[in-house]
Amino acid sequence: MRTSLALSLIGAAATGVAAQNPVPTAAAVTNNPVGLVAEAVLPENSWQKAGFPNGGNIKGKVVAQSGDGGVGVKFDIELSGLPEGGPFTYHIHVNPVPENGNCSATGAHLDPTERGEDPVCDKTKPETCQVGDLAGKYGAIPADKDTFSASYLDKYSSLVEGTGAYFLNRSIVFHYPNKTRITCANFKITNAGTAPKPSESICEDHTVTVTQSGPVAVPTNGTGVSSAAPIGTNPAQTTGSAPAPSGSLPVVAGASFSTSSMTGVVAALLGGAMMLML
């Protein structure tokens, strides 16, 4: 009885710790440069350099490009010459492949959330997996197949330099089931793409702000203003008489006019001109 109670308490404590330390989640990337494309081309005969005489002759590449509207990264994978065995896993690793082609120098998986490899990636919740664990999120390479292809969108990979999930300065590595590294390659940009452009807006009431002193010519189409004679030349300003239909009126620096107010000004000028004619 005491043993059962002790085990129950330990289990409850473990559950409480797990509840207090949930698996961290990665944020979806929505600002990747539009049109950016990068490739990681696998070197031929890399299996021989790794010391696997029966490792086949893996060839192929991994193409990464920004998703629609800059959301996530679309991966296209094409492989041939796969060795026997499997299933094979593959991941983005934190370090690039050195010039000597040593895949062991590529370090660990890309993991900006620091969630680690345990617990195992749950593909139904890709946001809780390591960012670089592509096989865990979208499936490993099946066993006993000579070729492999896959296409998918990963929302959590970044093409924005300086962010934790950025991988174009890193590598992709393929593994045997026992995690031994078979082949690897660095990503290289083939099309730089363009950064998202900032949106432009226009004031809905079409307000025009005048930033310098001087008269403003009355617009004929209600869409703009232009400079006219200096202040003091308008009869209405110097003598107090009705304004002449010269098409200009003085304004103070920083004054603001809308199309509706300008229409009233035009009507007033025309009315004054008609009174003078009478």
Number of C-alpha atoms within 10 A of each C-alpha: 6 7 8 9 10 11 12 12 12 12 12 12 12 12 12 11 11 11 10 9 9 10 17 14 18 21 14 15 19 18 17 26 22 20 16 20 21 20 21 21 18 20 16 14 16 22 20 15 15 17 10 13 12 10 20 18 18 21 18 19 21 21 21 26 26 27 23 14 13 22 21 22 25 18 20 16 16 15 17 16 16 21 22 15 13 17 16 23 22 24 22 30 26 22 20 24 23 14 6 8 18 17 25 17 14 22 15 14 22 25 20 17 17 14 17 17 12 9 10 11 19 13 15 10 10 20 20 21 29 29 32 25 21 24 17 19 20 17 15 18 21 14 14 12 15 15 16 14 13 13 14 13 18 23 21 22 30 26 25 16 12 9 11 14 24 20 25 22 16 20 26 30 23 22 19 18 14 10 11 15 19 24 28 28 26 25 23 17 16 13 12 13 15 12 14 12 8 6 5 5 6 7 7 6 10 14 16 15 13 17 11 12 15 20 23 21 18 22 16 12 9 14 12 17 19 12 15 17 15 14 16 14 14 20 14 14 14 10 10 9 12 17 21 17 16 14 16 24 26 20 17 14 13 11 12 13 17 15 16 12 12 18 15 10 13 16 11 14 19 14 14 15 16 11 9 11 6 5
